Amino acid sequence: MKITIKLMAAALLGTIPSLVVADPKPRSAKPAPPQLVASIYAGKTDVWAEGCNGGIYYSPNQQARAWCGDNSDSLGAGEWKVDSQGRVCHQLSWYWPNGNRAGKSLGEQACISHVVDRWGTVWRSWSDDTEWWPLAGKHSGIKKYSGMEKGYKFHSSVVATRSKLGL
């Protein structure tokens, strides 16, 4: 159970981008359209630069897989969705070695809010955080979605961990 709590904390803390500067919520911002938010996440890995050296993959079919290099014998698996307010929410079950079988616990739902400012820049903020992080936009100077990488970056690591856990 201790390792599960550590994994969840690392996963949540690791999602905070470290390469861009946070700002308060832009004054002119409105909730991002759900279709836009879904297009940003679907088929991409949100890389967690700090806290675990891993990330979470948001598959186009609403499945989510999380893995941390610092705890490579554990993984998270679950689903993600975008609500009408432009929030991406995911809920993962965490799996770890537990004797000769895998231990499992359901993590709490985590959500990331998204807004678009008057210049078209998409911003995101995590629950209980007052800071907003720019993702991308025509005038933001960010060429790609900050922290988001196309494809399933940790696929082979997740497959190997699943095999070790007997899942």
DOTIFI-51697 format. One record per residue: residue number from 1; residue in one letter; x negated, y, z negated of N, C-alpha, C in turn. Coordinates in nm, 4 decimals. Example, Ala and Ser with C-alpha at 12.3 -4.5 7.8 and 13.67 -1.06 7.14 Angstrom:
2
   n res     n.c1     n.c2     n.c3    ca.c1    ca.c2    ca.c3     c.c1     c.c2     c.c3
   1   A  -1.3190  -0.5690  -0.7800  -1.2300  -0.4500  -0.7800  -1.3200  -0.3300  -0.7800
   2   S  -1.2850  -0.2250  -0.7080  -1.3670  -0.1060  -0.7140  -1.2900   0.0030  -0.7870
***
This chain:
167
   n res     n.c1     n.c2     n.c3    ca.c1    ca.c2    ca.c3     c.c1     c.c2     c.c3
   1   M  -0.0815  -0.1192   0.0000   0.0000   0.0000   0.0000  -0.0863   0.1262   0.0000
   2   K  -0.2004   0.1248  -0.0734  -0.2879   0.2415  -0.0759  -0.3384   0.2751   0.0635
   3   I  -0.3764   0.1731   0.1391  -0.4296   0.1978   0.2732  -0.3220   0.2567   0.3635
   4   T  -0.1959   0.2145   0.3440  -0.0871   0.2680   0.4250  -0.0683   0.4169   0.3980
   5   I  -0.0704   0.4559   0.2729  -0.0544   0.5966   0.2380  -0.1707   0.6769   0.2952
   6   K  -0.2917   0.6242   0.2854  -0.4081   0.6926   0.3414  -0.3955   0.7063   0.4925
   7   L  -0.3489   0.6012   0.5590  -0.3313   0.6054   0.7041  -0.2281   0.7096   0.7435
   8   M  -0.1160   0.7124   0.6727  -0.0119   0.8099   0.7059  -0.0625   0.9516   0.6831
   9   A  -0.1336   0.9741   0.5734  -0.1876   1.1076   0.5463  -0.2884   1.1465   0.6529
  10   A  -0.3774   1.0540   0.6894  -0.4756   1.0827   0.7934  -0.4062   1.1116   0.9264
  11   A  -0.3019   1.0355   0.9561  -0.2307   1.0560   1.0819  -0.1649   1.1924   1.0857
  12   L  -0.0994   1.2300   0.9773  -0.0329   1.3592   0.9761  -0.1320   1.4742   0.9753
  13   L  -0.2378   1.4628   0.8954  -0.3388   1.5681   0.8926  -0.4172   1.5732   1.0227
  14   G  -0.4388   1.4581   1.0824  -0.5157   1.4525   1.2052  -0.4458   1.5130   1.3242
  15   T  -0.3162   1.5365   1.3136  -0.2450   1.5935   1.4274  -0.2648   1.7434   1.4400
  16   I  -0.3203   1.8060   1.3392  -0.3394   1.9502   1.3447  -0.4581   1.9822   1.4343
  17   P  -0.4370   2.0566   1.5403  -0.5458   2.0862   1.6331  -0.6568   2.1659   1.5661
  18   S  -0.7799   2.1375   1.6044  -0.8924   2.2076   1.5449  -0.9621   2.2988   1.6450
  19   L  -0.9284   2.2911   1.7732  -0.9996   2.3668   1.8745  -0.9337   2.4992   1.9091
  20   V  -0.8163   2.5246   1.8585  -0.7481   2.6490   1.8851  -0.7128   2.7170   1.7537
  21   V  -0.6911   2.8452   1.7597  -0.6597   2.9220   1.6405  -0.5081   2.9287   1.6242
  22   A  -0.4629   2.9109   1.5004  -0.3202   2.9182   1.4724  -0.2772   3.0631   1.4574
  23   D  -0.1488   3.0858   1.4831  -0.0896   3.2182   1.4721   0.0450   3.2058   1.4025
  24   P   0.1010   3.3193   1.3601   0.2397   3.3143   1.3136   0.3298   3.2882   1.4345
  25   K   0.4526   3.2507   1.4080   0.5474   3.2252   1.5171   0.5633   3.3518   1.6018
  26   P   0.5500   3.3388   1.7325   0.5669   3.4557   1.8193   0.7069   3.5156   1.8028
  27   R   0.7140   3.6475   1.7952   0.8402   3.7172   1.7712   0.9467   3.6870   1.8755
  28   S   0.9075   3.6787   1.9985   1.0037   3.6601   2.1071   1.0358   3.5132   2.1357
  29   A   0.9832   3.4233   2.0552   0.9951   3.2801   2.0842   1.1371   3.2281   2.0650
  30   K   1.1711   3.1334   2.1534   1.2989   3.0626   2.1468   1.2691   2.9137   2.1469
  31   P   1.3599   2.8315   2.0930   1.3349   2.6868   2.0967   1.3057   2.6405   2.2394
  32   A   1.2066   2.5549   2.2516   1.1688   2.5028   2.3837   1.2765   2.4077   2.4350
  33   P   1.3049   2.4125   2.5649   1.4023   2.3192   2.6224   1.3553   2.1741   2.6004
  34   P   1.4452   2.0860   2.5569   1.4072   1.9468   2.5315   1.3378   1.8795   2.6503
  35   Q   1.3843   1.9100   2.7735   1.3241   1.8478   2.8916   1.1775   1.8905   2.9072
  36   L   1.1478   2.0154   2.8777   1.0103   2.0639   2.8853   0.9233   1.9933   2.7823
  37   V   0.9719   1.9843   2.6604   0.8955   1.9199   2.5531   0.8704   1.7728   2.5869
  38   A   0.9744   1.7041   2.6345   0.9587   1.5630   2.6713   0.8532   1.5469   2.7804
  39   S   0.8503   1.6399   2.8761   0.7522   1.6296   2.9849   0.6097   1.6538   2.9358
  40   I   0.5949   1.7311   2.8301   0.4622   1.7556   2.7733   0.4077   1.6291   2.7069
  41   Y   0.4947   1.5553   2.6387   0.4514   1.4401   2.5586   0.4530   1.3066   2.6337
  42   A   0.5520   1.2839   2.7171   0.5696   1.1524   2.7800   0.4467   1.1110   2.8603
  43   G   0.3956   0.9930   2.8286   0.2808   0.9388   2.9012   0.1474   0.9976   2.8580
  44   K   0.1453   1.0628   2.7430   0.0210   1.1259   2.6971  -0.0131   1.0835   2.5547
  45   T  -0.1406   1.0977   2.5225  -0.1900   1.0727   2.3874  -0.2202   1.2061   2.3219
  46   D  -0.1648   1.2270   2.2033  -0.1968   1.3447   2.1224  -0.3172   1.3050   2.0379
  47   V  -0.4328   1.3571   2.0734  -0.5577   1.3173   2.0081  -0.5715   1.3906   1.8757
  48   W  -0.6003   1.3134   1.7723  -0.6218   1.3682   1.6386  -0.7713   1.3891   1.6212
  49   A  -0.8149   1.5117   1.6370  -0.9576   1.5437   1.6334  -1.0159   1.5284   1.4938
  50   E  -0.9367   1.5508   1.3926  -0.9866   1.5424   1.2554  -0.9029   1.4437   1.1770
  51   G  -0.9642   1.3826   1.0786  -0.8889   1.2993   0.9860  -0.8902   1.1512   1.0157
  52   C  -0.9107   1.1115   1.1427  -0.9112   0.9670   1.1672  -0.9749   0.9245   1.2986
  53   N  -1.0084   1.0177   1.3857  -1.0673   0.9831   1.5160  -0.9770   0.8904   1.5963
  54   G  -0.8532   0.9300   1.6102  -0.7572   0.8501   1.6844  -0.6512   0.9399   1.7441
  55   G  -0.5289   0.8882   1.7485  -0.4203   0.9661   1.8035  -0.2931   0.8855   1.8142
  56   I  -0.1919   0.9488   1.8719  -0.0635   0.8828   1.8923  -0.0263   0.8933   2.0398
  57   Y   0.0147   0.7814   2.0958   0.0570   0.7760   2.2355   0.2090   0.7795   2.2404
  58   Y   0.2610   0.8703   2.3231   0.4048   0.8843   2.3444   0.4377   0.8260   2.4814
  59   S   0.4874   0.7032   2.4845   0.5155   0.6399   2.6128   0.6397   0.7020   2.6771
  60   P   0.6504   0.6931   2.8094   0.7691   0.7461   2.8779   0.8990   0.6774   2.8350
  61   N   0.8907   0.5566   2.7775   1.0122   0.4858   2.7348   1.0424   0.5058   2.5863
  62   Q   0.9917   0.6134   2.5296   1.0168   0.6549   2.3913   0.9522   0.5648   2.2845
  63   Q   0.8577   0.4821   2.3220   0.7805   0.4065   2.2238   0.6593   0.4900   2.1834
  64   A   0.6173   0.4781   2.0592   0.5005   0.5512   2.0098   0.4044   0.4520   1.9442
  65   R   0.2750   0.4720   1.9678   0.1717   0.3876   1.9078   0.0627   0.4782   1.8532
  66   A   0.0256   0.4562   1.7276  -0.0776   0.5371   1.6639  -0.1913   0.4471   1.6171
  67   W  -0.3116   0.5015   1.6254  -0.4298   0.4252   1.5865  -0.5364   0.5227   1.5401
  68   C  -0.6081   0.4846   1.4355  -0.7173   0.5673   1.3830  -0.8472   0.4881   1.3872
  69   G  -0.9475   0.5432   1.4505  -1.0772   0.4781   1.4559  -1.1380   0.4575   1.3189
  70   D  -1.1085   0.5473   1.2248  -1.1628   0.5349   1.0898  -1.0985   0.4212   1.0111
  71   N  -0.9814   0.3747   1.0532  -0.9116   0.2608   0.9926  -0.8687   0.1674   1.1053
  72   S  -0.9648   0.1196   1.1810  -0.9365   0.0503   1.3064  -0.8676  -0.0842   1.2892
  73   D  -0.8529  -0.1321   1.1661  -0.7840  -0.2590   1.1452  -0.6351  -0.2384   1.1181
  74   S  -0.5853  -0.1148   1.1327  -0.4451  -0.0820   1.1099  -0.3899  -0.0040   1.2286
  75   L  -0.2570  -0.0051   1.2411  -0.1930   0.0709   1.3490  -0.0516   0.1078   1.3118
  76   G   0.0016   0.2056   1.3840   0.1403   0.2463   1.3680   0.2155   0.2195   1.4969
  77   A   0.3398   0.1737   1.4851   0.4235   0.1468   1.6024   0.5657   0.1903   1.5712
  78   G   0.6275   0.2573   1.6658   0.7642   0.3024   1.6453   0.8190   0.3718   1.7676
  79   E   0.9059   0.4692   1.7445   0.9734   0.5393   1.8525   0.9610   0.6895   1.8341
  80   W   0.9799   0.7605   1.9451   0.9817   0.9069   1.9426   1.0995   0.9572   2.0220
  81   K   1.1410   1.0807   1.9906   1.2518   1.1431   2.0627   1.2350   1.2943   2.0546
  82   V   1.3065   1.3639   2.1403   1.3112   1.5092   2.1383   1.4551   1.5487   2.1086
  83   D   1.4750   1.6333   2.0063   1.6114   1.6740   1.9738   1.6512   1.7999   2.0512
  84   S   1.7736   1.8449   2.0319   1.8265   1.9583   2.1085   1.7568   2.0901   2.0754
  85   Q   1.6823   2.0951   1.9663   1.6081   2.2156   1.9276   1.4629   2.2131   1.9747
  86   G   1.4272   2.1117   2.0542   1.2910   2.1032   2.1066   1.1907   2.0464   2.0086
  87   R   1.2386   1.9731   1.9081   1.1473   1.9092   1.8129   1.1160   1.7674   1.8604
  88   V   0.9880   1.7308   1.8575   0.9474   1.5924   1.8809   0.9427   1.5256   1.7452
  89   C   1.0164   1.4179   1.7310   1.0158   1.3429   1.6055   0.9752   1.1988   1.6339
  90   H   0.8919   1.1442   1.5455   0.8570   1.0033   1.5569   0.8625   0.9382   1.4199
  91   Q   0.8972   0.8118   1.4218   0.8960   0.7321   1.3000   0.8208   0.6042   1.3329
  92   L   0.7201   0.5776   1.2533   0.6330   0.4637   1.2772   0.6369   0.3659   1.1617
  93   S   0.6249   0.2395   1.1938   0.5944   0.1379   1.0940   0.4441   0.1195   1.0988
  94   W   0.3833   0.1129   0.9822   0.2375   0.0961   0.9740   0.2057  -0.0480   0.9390
  95   Y   0.1094  -0.1049   1.0108   0.0670  -0.2438   0.9932  -0.0799  -0.2458   0.9532
  96   W  -0.1147  -0.3354   0.8633  -0.2528  -0.3484   0.8160  -0.2771  -0.4923   0.7732
  97   P  -0.4041  -0.5339   0.7607  -0.4346  -0.6701   0.7178  -0.3875  -0.6928   0.5737
  98   N  -0.3209  -0.8040   0.5527  -0.2711  -0.8390   0.4193  -0.2821  -0.9897   0.4029
  99   G  -0.4018  -1.0352   0.3670  -0.4252  -1.1785   0.3586  -0.4245  -1.2393   0.4975
 100   N  -0.3463  -1.3456   0.5145  -0.3420  -1.4126   0.6451  -0.2263  -1.3645   0.7330
 101   R  -0.1654  -1.2534   0.6961  -0.0595  -1.1955   0.7788  -0.0671  -1.0440   0.7702
 102   A   0.0087  -0.9767   0.8521   0.0076  -0.8303   0.8532   0.1034  -0.7746   0.7484
 103   G   0.0569  -0.6742   0.6761   0.1447  -0.5985   0.5891   0.2158  -0.4937   0.6733
 104   K   0.3300  -0.4474   0.6250   0.4079  -0.3499   0.7020   0.4820  -0.2572   0.6072
 105   S   0.4841  -0.1290   0.6422   0.5697  -0.0353   0.5701   0.6183   0.0712   0.6680
 106   L   0.7409   0.1150   0.6473   0.8010   0.2173   0.7322   0.7565   0.3536   0.6828
 107   G   0.6965   0.4305   0.7716   0.6557   0.5659   0.7365   0.7724   0.6625   0.7464
 108   E   0.7530   0.7810   0.6919   0.8551   0.8833   0.7003   0.8610   0.9396   0.8419
 109   Q   0.9768   0.9906   0.8798   0.9887   1.0559   1.0092   0.9055   1.1836   1.0067
 110   A   0.8304   1.2070   1.1117   0.7511   1.3292   1.1256   0.8013   1.4046   1.2478
 111   C   0.8143   1.5361   1.2348   0.8645   1.6173   1.3455   0.7717   1.7356   1.3719
 112   I   0.7642   1.7729   1.4981   0.6857   1.8879   1.5417   0.7813   1.9798   1.6165
 113   S   0.7916   2.1049   1.5710   0.8785   2.2030   1.6357   0.8059   2.2682   1.7523
 114   H   0.8822   2.3069   1.8536   0.8266   2.3725   1.9724   0.9091   2.4942   2.0088
 115   V   0.8411   2.6016   2.0440   0.9063   2.7226   2.0926   0.8324   2.7704   2.2169
 116   V   0.9005   2.8551   2.2942   0.8408   2.9170   2.4122   0.8500   3.0676   2.3926
 117   D   0.7371   3.1374   2.4130   0.7399   3.2833   2.3999   0.7806   3.3476   2.5318
 118   R   0.7897   3.4795   2.5333   0.8390   3.5501   2.6521   0.7472   3.5388   2.7726
 119   W   0.6238   3.4939   2.7531   0.5291   3.4758   2.8635   0.5247   3.3309   2.9126
 120   G   0.6039   3.2436   2.8499   0.6083   3.1041   2.8918   0.5108   3.0126   2.8204
 121   T   0.4410   3.0634   2.7199   0.3500   2.9786   2.6432   0.4309   2.8929   2.5471
 122   V   0.4007   2.7628   2.5446   0.4652   2.6699   2.4522   0.3789   2.6629   2.3262
 123   W   0.4443   2.6763   2.2123   0.3781   2.6707   2.0818   0.4364   2.5552   2.0027
 124   R   0.3568   2.4986   1.9093   0.4100   2.3942   1.8225   0.3674   2.4180   1.6781
 125   S   0.4503   2.3650   1.5877   0.4238   2.3763   1.4447   0.4741   2.2506   1.3753
 126   W   0.3995   2.2060   1.2768   0.4364   2.0869   1.2020   0.5268   2.1250   1.0866
 127   S   0.6060   2.0304   1.0414   0.6955   2.0536   0.9277   0.6162   2.1098   0.8108
 128   D   0.6765   2.2002   0.7387   0.6148   2.2636   0.6208   0.4886   2.3418   0.6542
 129   D   0.4741   2.3862   0.7779   0.3584   2.4663   0.8175   0.4099   2.5980   0.8744
 130   T   0.3517   2.7082   0.8325   0.3941   2.8386   0.8827   0.3150   2.8805   1.0054
 131   E   0.2114   2.8043   1.0400   0.1277   2.8395   1.1543   0.1781   2.7713   1.2812
 132   W   0.1581   2.8410   1.3933   0.1989   2.7911   1.5246   0.0756   2.7805   1.6115
 133   W   0.0689   2.6732   1.6879  -0.0477   2.6422   1.7709  -0.0076   2.6461   1.9174
 134   P  -0.0799   2.7213   2.0004  -0.0454   2.7264   2.1431  -0.0790   2.5938   2.2114
 135   L   0.0137   2.5458   2.2925  -0.0099   2.4251   2.3717  -0.0592   2.4632   2.5106
 136   A   0.0197   2.5400   2.5813  -0.0178   2.5812   2.7166   0.0843   2.6790   2.7701
 137   G   0.0444   2.7461   2.8733   0.1356   2.8376   2.9399   0.0631   2.9134   3.0486
 138   K   0.1387   2.9768   3.1349   0.0820   3.0481   3.2489  -0.0154   3.1570   3.2070
 139   H   0.0133   3.2254   3.0979  -0.0682   3.3403   3.0585  -0.1487   3.3161   2.9313
 140   S  -0.1487   3.1926   2.8796  -0.2157   3.1674   2.7518  -0.3655   3.1437   2.7671
 141   G  -0.4116   3.1157   2.8891  -0.5532   3.0846   2.9090  -0.5861   2.9391   2.8798
 142   I  -0.4881   2.8621   2.8356  -0.5090   2.7196   2.8082  -0.4731   2.6444   2.9347
 143   K  -0.5682   2.5724   2.9899  -0.5489   2.5064   3.1197  -0.4646   2.3794   3.1095
 144   K  -0.4774   2.3063   2.9985  -0.3982   2.1846   2.9821  -0.3359   2.1894   2.8438
 145   Y  -0.2510   2.0957   2.8155  -0.1880   2.0924   2.6848  -0.2941   2.0600   2.5804
 146   S  -0.3164   2.1524   2.4900  -0.4214   2.1414   2.3899  -0.4027   2.0167   2.3035
 147   G  -0.5028   1.9298   2.3040  -0.4975   1.8075   2.2248  -0.4286   1.6920   2.2934
 148   M  -0.3600   1.7178   2.4059  -0.2869   1.6122   2.4764  -0.3714   1.5613   2.5928
 149   E  -0.3880   1.4301   2.5985  -0.4626   1.3689   2.7086  -0.3716   1.2752   2.7855
 150   K  -0.3773   1.2836   2.9163  -0.2950   1.1996   3.0020  -0.3301   1.0527   2.9790
 151   G  -0.2272   0.9693   2.9690  -0.2468   0.8254   2.9548  -0.2544   0.7783   2.8101
 152   Y  -0.2746   0.6496   2.7961  -0.2765   0.5803   2.6672  -0.4221   0.5613   2.6277
 153   K  -0.4816   0.6643   2.5707  -0.6242   0.6703   2.5434  -0.6751   0.5537   2.4573
 154   F  -0.5973   0.5093   2.3606  -0.6444   0.4067   2.2676  -0.5781   0.2705   2.2922
 155   H  -0.5314   0.2476   2.4150  -0.4598   0.1242   2.4461  -0.5396  -0.0014   2.4105
 156   S  -0.6631  -0.0102   2.4550  -0.7412  -0.1323   2.4286  -0.7656  -0.1501   2.2793
 157   S  -0.7811  -0.0421   2.2051  -0.8004  -0.0507   2.0598  -0.6735  -0.1001   1.9906
 158   V  -0.5570  -0.0514   2.0347  -0.4306  -0.0956   1.9781  -0.4077  -0.2426   2.0087
 159   V  -0.4347  -0.2848   2.1314  -0.4178  -0.4256   2.1689  -0.5080  -0.5139   2.0838
 160   A  -0.6333  -0.4735   2.0649  -0.7271  -0.5524   1.9833  -0.6802  -0.5599   1.8386
 161   T  -0.6319  -0.4501   1.7855  -0.5839  -0.4487   1.6467  -0.4593  -0.5334   1.6315
 162   R  -0.3672  -0.5243   1.7273  -0.2476  -0.6100   1.7246  -0.2866  -0.7570   1.7223
 163   S  -0.3837  -0.7934   1.8037  -0.4294  -0.9315   1.8090  -0.4877  -0.9765   1.6752
 164   K  -0.5712  -0.8922   1.6153  -0.6302  -0.9247   1.4842  -0.5245  -0.9426   1.3770
 165   L  -0.4174  -0.8627   1.3869  -0.3093  -0.8690   1.2872  -0.2079  -0.9799   1.3163
 166   G  -0.2183  -1.0418   1.4339  -0.1242  -1.1472   1.4698   0.0123  -1.0948   1.5087
 167   L   0.0162  -0.9743   1.5633   0.1448  -0.9132   1.6023   0.1729  -0.9334   1.7503
***
